[in-house]
Amino acid sequence: MLEGKALIEDTDMPLKMQIQAMASASHALDLFDVCDCKSIAAHMKKDFDKKYGGGWQCVVGSNFGCFFTHSKGSFIYFTLETLKFLIFKGAVSS
C-alpha cells in the first residue's frame, strides 16, 4: 500500500464507500505504473461494479475536465499521490 494520504475534494458517498474508493485507488497504484491511468481506472471500476453493482464510471489522471449526472450517494473526487480520481455511478439526467 502507498503511504500517501488521499485528499477528498468533493463527495456525497457514505463514509464506508469513501474508504473503499481510496483503498481501491491505493491498491491499483500498487498494481499499475502511475502513468497507466487507463488500467488504474479499469481496475477501480471493476472493483466498484463487483462490490456495489454495475454502472460505475471512473476517471483517473493528472488533468481532466468533466461534466456528468450521478446517482445520489455515489460520487467522490479525490487526490492521491500525483493523480486525481473521480468515481461515480451514472444516472439519467432530467
C-alpha positions as CSV (number, residue, x, y, z in Angstrom):
1,M,0.0,0.0,0.0
2,L,1.1,3.5,-0.7
3,E,1.9,5.6,2.3
4,G,0.4,8.8,0.8
5,K,-2.8,10.2,2.2
6,A,-5.8,10.9,0.0
7,L,-7.3,14.3,-0.1
8,I,-11.1,14.3,-0.7
9,E,-12.1,17.3,-2.9
10,D,-15.8,16.6,-3.0
11,T,-18.1,13.7,-2.3
12,D,-21.7,12.6,-1.4
13,M,-20.7,9.0,-0.8
14,P,-21.3,7.3,2.6
15,L,-18.1,7.1,4.6
16,K,-17.6,3.3,4.2
17,M,-17.8,3.7,0.4
18,Q,-15.3,6.7,0.5
19,I,-12.8,4.5,2.4
20,Q,-13.3,1.7,-0.2
21,A,-12.7,4.2,-3.1
22,M,-9.4,5.4,-1.5
23,A,-8.3,1.8,-0.7
24,S,-9.1,0.7,-4.3
25,A,-7.1,3.6,-5.7
26,S,-4.1,2.8,-3.4
27,H,-4.3,-0.9,-4.4
28,A,-4.5,0.0,-8.1
29,L,-1.4,2.2,-7.7
30,D,0.4,-0.8,-6.2
31,L,-0.5,-2.9,-9.2
32,F,0.0,-0.5,-12.1
33,D,2.5,2.2,-13.1
34,V,1.3,5.7,-12.2
35,C,1.4,6.6,-15.9
36,D,-1.1,3.8,-16.7
37,C,-4.2,5.7,-15.8
38,K,-6.5,3.6,-18.0
39,S,-5.6,0.4,-16.2
40,I,-5.9,2.1,-12.8
41,A,-9.4,3.4,-13.7
42,A,-10.5,0.0,-15.2
43,H,-9.3,-1.8,-12.0
44,M,-11.3,0.6,-9.8
45,K,-14.4,0.5,-12.0
46,K,-14.4,-3.3,-11.9
47,D,-13.9,-3.3,-8.1
48,F,-16.9,-1.0,-7.6
49,D,-19.1,-2.9,-10.1
50,K,-18.3,-6.1,-8.1
51,K,-19.0,-4.6,-4.7
52,Y,-21.8,-2.2,-5.4
53,G,-23.5,-3.4,-8.7
54,G,-22.9,-2.3,-12.2
55,G,-22.9,1.1,-13.8
56,W,-19.9,2.7,-12.1
57,Q,-17.6,5.1,-14.0
58,C,-14.0,6.0,-13.1
59,V,-11.7,8.7,-14.4
60,V,-8.1,8.9,-13.4
61,G,-5.4,11.4,-14.4
62,S,-3.5,14.5,-13.5
63,N,-5.5,17.0,-15.6
64,F,-9.1,16.5,-16.8
65,G,-12.4,18.3,-17.0
66,C,-15.8,16.6,-16.7
67,F,-19.5,17.2,-16.5
68,F,-21.8,14.4,-15.6
69,T,-25.0,13.3,-13.8
70,H,-24.6,10.8,-11.0
71,S,-26.9,8.8,-8.7
72,K,-27.3,10.3,-5.3
73,G,-24.7,9.0,-2.8
74,S,-22.4,7.6,-5.4
75,F,-19.8,10.4,-6.2
76,I,-16.3,11.0,-5.0
77,Y,-13.5,13.2,-6.3
78,F,-10.1,12.9,-4.5
79,T,-6.4,13.2,-5.0
80,L,-3.9,10.5,-4.1
81,E,-0.2,11.0,-4.8
82,T,0.1,12.8,-8.1
83,L,-3.3,11.7,-9.5
84,K,-6.9,12.8,-9.3
85,F,-9.7,10.2,-9.0
86,L,-13.3,10.6,-10.0
87,I,-15.7,7.7,-9.3
88,F,-19.5,7.9,-9.7
89,K,-22.5,5.8,-10.7
90,G,-24.3,7.2,-13.7
91,A,-27.8,8.4,-13.6
92,V,-30.4,9.5,-16.1
93,S,-30.4,13.3,-16.5
94,S,-33.6,15.2,-16.3
